[in-house]
Amino acid sequence: MVTIIILDGLNYAANLFLVSVGLTFVYGVLRILNISHGALYALGAYMATWLTLLLLKVGLPDILTYFTLLVGAIIIGLVFGPLIERLALRRIYGSDIHIQLLLTYSILLILDDLMKLVWGTDPLFVSEPYSFIGMFEVSGILYPWYNILLMGVAVVFGSFLIWLVRRTRFGKIVVSVIYDREISAAMGVNVGLIFTVAFSIGAFSAALGGAFIAPTIAVVPGFAIEVVVMAFAVIAIGGLGSLEGAALGALIVGLARATSIHLFAELELVVIYLIMVLVLAFLPKGLFGEVEERRI
Amino acid sequence: MKSKLGVLIVSALLLLAPLVVPTWTVFILTKALFMFIAVLGVTMLLRGGQVTFGHALFYATGTYTVGFSVKWFGFREALVLVPVGALTGLIMAALVGLIMARYRGVFFAMLNLAFSMILYAVLLKFYRFSGGTDGLATGVATLAGIPIRGSSFTFYYFSLVIAGLATFVVSRFLASPVGHFLTALGENEIRIEYTGESARRVLYKTYVLGGGLAGVSGVLAAFTVGHVVPEDAFWLQSGEFVFVALLGGFESVAGALMGAVVFEFIQTYTSKFFPYAWQLVLGGIMLLVILLRPGGLFAIYESIVHWLRPKKEGGGHE
């Protein structure tokens, strides 16, 4: 029982981390809470599933489906990241928070409907990546290897992002842009380009989450908003803008949710919000949040 | 809507409208009126620099007040249920507001969304109690004992009276010291506290008033539409409120009314010509308003007035 709770918990945590890490990354760099993140996640799920199904029909071997899932996510990141940042977000940096929220919200509305128009309202489902690696037995229960793979994807991608920000030249430039846009620009940094790249990385990570979670669920329209609310809860617990915070928040919520599902099933729905409200009541900036100066 | 003349013209238009326009539009105008009442709360919060993506929470509280009243007691008296809806909306907002008044910006927006989604899920899940996806039928309202249909002229005028009262209350609130502090909330919170007022209390009062108005709106909506469904609490409903507030321009009460009327017609024509692209239309218009005309319809109206009378001061400037 305990093993299963821990495994389920880690699996939820991996899901939640993949869903939320891009949101916190974008917030960290652009200081914008990107509500359309949920739609990018759903787009990633649709694109990856659709692409994989298409290629399976023409005889793609099952083992390559993992690769096509990744390609689907990359396409979404490369197309929608620059598109949204250049056409819309660029015009509202420095606007009031409510304008930024409303703008990204309207992008979510548009993308959510576009997906229905393109892929219809029937669920899309690709099972090959899930069934290909099969199951293993743990304390008398069959457990899918795919869930373990998902944890691996979360750990690798999370480490990659942390490495990118902490250990590379690009990361140093991003940090300098976060601290002072004007000085960075004066030093010759192309701040606009950094923003586009950073947002595209965020869009890609949303799509990646969607792409790799898609084989475990049926992809149906209209889950974009739930995803962004859940992702927000996770990063609010961890502290907005913190990558480690997103990981810790995902772990806390994942384990709590698994525990509540196995022990008190009625609580499942609200457990994530309960934790969020509890954490925020005592630590308004989350666990890893930086203290912001109040405006005077 | 500072000038008395403007108030008179708008009231006259709304009073005479049903006599002039085709009958089917009376229903749409009634919908615009309850939309307007709910949006007032969102507009006030936007004035304080706060967005809520969960205002449908209180609207659904109002609609289900009617739903349960009809289901359990068979009681449909609009004259009683409107104040009761205001009360349930107020109570709900007073409770949720205790948490919400602590937060600003993204936290305020997202927590509101989270709470409304919890209510939506509860309404869906406890179907024995709430009717699940089917919702509850409300039947025909009675007004002082006489049955009136939701699409009738009488109900339109009844809604108009309620909308008038709501406008009055909100105008008084905005003109009060708390209302002025509310505008300051969006600008600079610390300065409010320098004066000795609590920013949290200002937001709380606004929030509770907005909740009560949404409750009233829900009661009128339940009778106009004839049934209540969990979608009343859905995020898309909250999104429509935000859309109307933004479309009208949240600097004024009149903006919300303009936004609501235009919204209802956009919705009617969209569902006729692009039935599967409702969110697309909403989002697209919203995007354009934000990028091109952040003041909304009211700002456009003001600039037209200004342009027509270049020598004088523009009409409704604050």
HADDOCK unambig.tbl for C-alpha pairs under 7 A between the chains (distance, minus, plus):
assign (segid A and resid 33 and name CA) (segid B and resid 106 and name CA) 6.88 0.50 0.50
assign (segid A and resid 97 and name CA) (segid B and resid 105 and name CA) 6.20 0.50 0.50
assign (segid A and resid 98 and name CA) (segid B and resid 49 and name CA) 6.23 0.50 0.50
assign (segid A and resid 98 and name CA) (segid B and resid 50 and name CA) 6.09 0.50 0.50
assign (segid A and resid 98 and name CA) (segid B and resid 51 and name CA) 5.61 0.50 0.50
assign (segid A and resid 98 and name CA) (segid B and resid 105 and name CA) 6.87 0.50 0.50
assign (segid A and resid 103 and name CA) (segid B and resid 287 and name CA) 5.99 0.50 0.50
assign (segid A and resid 103 and name CA) (segid B and resid 290 and name CA) 6.71 0.50 0.50
assign (segid A and resid 106 and name CA) (segid B and resid 283 and name CA) 4.24 0.50 0.50
assign (segid A and resid 106 and name CA) (segid B and resid 284 and name CA) 6.93 0.50 0.50
assign (segid A and resid 106 and name CA) (segid B and resid 286 and name CA) 6.02 0.50 0.50
assign (segid A and resid 106 and name CA) (segid B and resid 287 and name CA) 5.87 0.50 0.50
assign (segid A and resid 107 and name CA) (segid B and resid 283 and name CA) 6.26 0.50 0.50
assign (segid A and resid 109 and name CA) (segid B and resid 279 and name CA) 5.25 0.50 0.50
assign (segid A and resid 109 and name CA) (segid B and resid 280 and name CA) 6.08 0.50 0.50
assign (segid A and resid 109 and name CA) (segid B and resid 283 and name CA) 5.06 0.50 0.50
assign (segid A and resid 110 and name CA) (segid B and resid 279 and name CA) 6.04 0.50 0.50
assign (segid A and resid 110 and name CA) (segid B and resid 280 and name CA) 4.32 0.50 0.50
assign (segid A and resid 110 and name CA) (segid B and resid 283 and name CA) 5.10 0.50 0.50
assign (segid A and resid 110 and name CA) (segid B and resid 284 and name CA) 6.44 0.50 0.50
assign (segid A and resid 113 and name CA) (segid B and resid 277 and name CA) 6.27 0.50 0.50
assign (segid A and resid 113 and name CA) (segid B and resid 279 and name CA) 5.80 0.50 0.50
assign (segid A and resid 113 and name CA) (segid B and resid 280 and name CA) 5.54 0.50 0.50
assign (segid A and resid 229 and name CA) (segid B and resid 110 and name CA) 6.71 0.50 0.50
assign (segid A and resid 229 and name CA) (segid B and resid 114 and name CA) 6.49 0.50 0.50
assign (segid A and resid 296 and name CA) (segid B and resid 188 and name CA) 6.90 0.50 0.50
assign (segid A and resid 296 and name CA) (segid B and resid 190 and name CA) 6.14 0.50 0.50
